[in-house]
Structure formats: C-alpha cells, structure tokens
Amino acid sequence: MQRRAKITSVHSYVPEYILTNEELSTMVDTNDEWIMSRTGIKERRILKGNLGMSYMGTQAVNGLLEKSNTNPEDIELLICATVTGDYNFPATGNIISDNCGIKNAFSYDINAACSGFMYALDTAASMIQSGRYKKIIVVGGDKMSSIINYKDRTTCIIFGDGCGAVLLEPSDDETGIIDSILRSDGAGCKHLYQPAGGSVLPASIETVTTGKHNVYQEGQYVFKFAVTNMANVGAEIMEKNNLTADDVDWLVPHQANKRIIDATRERMGLDESKVTVNIHKYGNTTNGTLPICLHEWESKFKKGDDIILAAFGGGFTWGAIYLKWSY
Ligand code: UT7
C-alpha cells in the first residue's frame, strides 16, 4: 500500500475582539440584513495592536504541540500559508518556528491566497509520502484586518482574522490524504489583489494616501468565478475517486460567502448537515478558514470519515483535497 500522510492533530486560534455587523454599520453605509443575506456573515474577529500573523500562528502551533504531546524539536518542517505575513521577508514560518522552539526544522511560507492552506497541505503530504519527513506542521492564517480599508463597504464586511494548524505524520493504515486537484489562473490577478507594497508599486506616500495597500476586489466577477470553479472541482474530485454523495461524510469548504458554499454543496449533491459552516462567526479568514473548520469539527469527525476540502481564492487559485480522517 502506498504510504500516505495523515493529519494527527489540529488546533486553531482566533483573536478575542468581535467586530459585529452592527459596529460595521457605524463605520460604513451598510446593515446587518444586507451583510447576512449577501454573505451569511454576522461577525468576525480582529487582532488588535501591533501583533502580526506570527502571533496567531504561534498560539495555534503551541496549542497543537501541547495537545498532541509533540516535542517541538522533533518537527522537521513547518509550512505557513498566508498573504499577511509579518513582513515581506523573512518568512512568517521562520518566526513561528522560533517562537515555538522548533529548532531542528526548516520553514517557509506559501502564498496562494485563500487556497494557500490546501496547497501547503498537499505539498507537505507529498513530502511525507516521499519518505524523507515524518513530522510536518502546516499553518494557515491571516490578519486580513491589516490590509482592509474600513471605509470600503464592499470588502470590509467580508474579511476577518484567524489561524489554524495541523500536524502531518505518515499513516500506517488506509486513512490520510488520498487525492488532490489544485489549479491556478494568473489572469485573475487584476480582479482580486493588493495593488501596492510589492515590487510593481513599492510603498510610497502616493500608494498610501490612495489606499493601494488594501485589498482590491471586483466582487461580482470573483463571485461568478468562485461559484463555478469551487463547485466544479468539488464534483470533479468525487468523480475521480468514484465517490457518491452518500460516500462523502463531510465537505469542509473555504468560508468566503455562504452562497458560494451552498452552490458547492448543491453541485456535489450533499445534505446541509454534512457541511462545516462557521462563516457567520469569523467571516473570511483567507488561509485560516479550512484549519479553523477542521479544529471546530474535530470532535464530530470519526476515524475513516471521507472528507473533501475545497477552496477558491485570489490568483485565481482553487482546488479540492480528498482525505480519510485518521482519528
Ligand atoms: O475568498 C476570496 C474570494 N472572494 C470571494 O469569493 C468574494 C466573492 N464575492 C462576493 O462574495 C460578493 O460579490 C460580495 C459579497 C462582495 C458582494 O455581493 P453582491 O451580491 O455581489 O453585491 P454587488 O457587488 O452586486 O452589489 C449589489 C448592491 C450595489 O448597489 P447597487 O449598485 O445595486 O445600487 C452595491 O453598491 O449592493 C451594494 N453594496 C452594499 N450595500 C450595503 C455593496 N456592498 C454593500 C454593503 N452594504 N456592504
């Protein structure tokens, strides 16, 4: 049997501060009814103060190490998926590793917008499968509030801050990560991106005063692309692995918009009870949505459950992973 990688533990961290729809409606021209009906979001978490993504990653990884009774010195690799790293460089994964006493490992970041956690999980699974590594941590999270314009009602209602982490180890049974379909299309760049702060438009007084360091999104365009691609890839991975709707125990979808989640679930023919949804509490935490869901539903998952992860994000990037839960 082919050696698989399995998730053996999961943990997450969300900041304490709750930004409600009511509070947002005092900041921009919006209201709870509009936000709930168009997105399904009721509130989101905000990390206050001069704390970055590594702060949330450190909380999630320390919790993961503690609950799995893992010595940080046994970790061989840490991959951090984020678009809001502490700095452009060094990698936030390096900082998290240092904070958590992970000394015998290498670490780096992956940037694939909202699909980053899935890309990182697939990369880590392949490294376990190769036989070269036995303990890898994958972190996914974002401090989206650091790149959101709280005067832009079309983006500030959607995003929130949060982070999660999983431990990957070799599987000695049939459970673990079985298959993935991952895609990207760079033509999507201009529809969802952070225009300034990179090498095209480095920070300047002009970029700051015109707000170009914040997320730019053409909501309707992205919505149509997301609905089609996330739903299609969910159905495609079922077909590829001969799974019927009855076979699938859980869909763990990226939490970008409740309407996109519903369309994906319907296309896959799944009952609502099989879908992890917490978008009402956290909004879109970008790289955090999938590991936060995995942590929140951990107690409901059973060993052998067939689970499909699906995501869509800037890039454009999208894809799905099929796994059998391991504990
Ligand atoms: O995870 C990364 C990928 N990102 C996504 O998946 C996001 C995809 N896009 C979306 O989720 C949705 O497009 C949004 C939630 C961003 C917007 O919802 P929508 O149903 O597409 O609204 P819209 O942009 O078509 O706007 C409809 C109306 C407009 O008014 P008019 O032109 O019809 O008079 C907007 O100005 O709603 C207005 N509007 C708002 N009204 C109250 C836009 N934002 C707001 C708001 N509150 N916050």
Residues whose N, C-alpha, C, O or C-beta is under 5 A from the ligand:
A	BS01	UT7	D29 T30 N31 W34 R38 T39 C114 R153 T154 I157 G219 Q220 V222 F223 A226 A256 N257 F312 G313 G314
